[in-house]
Amino acid sequence: MADLFKIPGTQYWLYDCWLDTNGEPCDQSTPGARFKERVRVTKETPGAYPEKTLSRKWYARVNGKPVPLSANKGAARIMLGDRLKKSEMRKAGAGDAFEEHREQPLTEHLDGFRKAMIANNNTAKHARQTVTRCTKLFEGCQSVFIGDVQASRVAEWLADERKAGRLSITTSNYYLRDAKSFFT
């Protein structure tokens, strides 16, 4: 099993210094200067004192790459176990083929859907109109990911839009048709 580790780094600090209104080190006589006991600065700042630090998050190597996990070591161990399990399941051919799609926001899916519609010889106007309707529908239902979409919430949103006079029955049928074509 891979070990957890923190990534070492260096931060640069100035101690007992005066800062101008822009937060830059300055002389005490500068108008608006204020005293700071300690301030983090860039490496190039004259008089900067380096301090060795460790990252806040725990990391582990998964497939040879360092992967950030969690600031809580116990949670990081659990996250690492999940990642290793998923990796082994994929190697065995039993992984979740749609996992990355479920983690992708609907806006990215809609962009791909628009491109696919145009590639299938739909007009640019039709593709734009369909994506606009789907976007309004998903925003109205407060759906961000595919798993958030619920048929009952879609029906409620369409009914609310019709009651408010923003949609006719014919237009709401177009919304339903376009949403169905997005999921098929």
PyMOL commands that set and color helices and strands:
alter all, ss='L'
color gray80, all
select helices_A, chain A and resi 73-91+99-102+106-119+124-140+146-148+151-163+169-183
alter helices_A, ss='H'
color red, helices_A
select strands_A, chain A and resi 8-19+25-26+34-41+49-54+59-62+65-68
alter strands_A, ss='S'
color yellow, strands_A
deselect
rebuild
show_as cartoon
